[in-house]
Amino acid sequence: MAEYGRIIGLDIGTKWIGVARTDLLKTVANPIDTYHTEEVMEALHELISKEEVEKIVVGWPLTPEGNEGRAIKMVEEFLVELEAKFPDMEVAKIDERYTTKEAVRAMVEADVPKMKRRESDRVNQAAAAIILQKYIEQNKSDDVRITDRYV
């Protein structure tokens, strides 16, 4: 992996997909936006073509027990489309358990008004940033590396 570049994080939902990206040093994740599922590939294409994106990290929906959840099929279908559209892009999956709750808690701690916390686009963006930050933190050490390519 290059010294400078970006990693994109995705929180995939049934209608909306939250998007986050790292800084060029790949140390901090920041929310970018939320896109409708029908618009996200175009948005990713634009982002990837303008920025030095090295990898995409996708939240992998596991149950609290660590099993694959009901949303796995939806994420698998998205990954097939993602890899067809960006065949040379490395894609990683990471456990996304509790990221939505963490996103809401972070917004509460940041004094985001209750009405704005209810807006799913804010929650999706924040969850994408949390997914991406978890990936960054896990890959700082040799403890856990989740970089398997989805086929």
Salt bridges, closest charged atoms under 4 A:
GLU46 OE2 - LYS50 NZ 3.18
GLU51 OE1 - ARG6 NE 2.32
GLU51 OE2 - ARG21 NH1 2.88
GLU54 OE2 - LYS26 NZ 3.33
GLU77 OE2 - LYS73 NZ 3.44
GLU83 OE2 - ARG149 NH1 3.72
GLU90 OE2 - LYS55 NZ 3.51
ASP95 OD2 - ARG97 NH2 2.62
GLU119 OE1 - ARG122 NE 3.02
GLU137 OE2 - LYS140 NZ 3.43
ASP142 OD1 - ARG145 NH2 2.88
ASP148 OD2 - LYS93 NZ 3.55
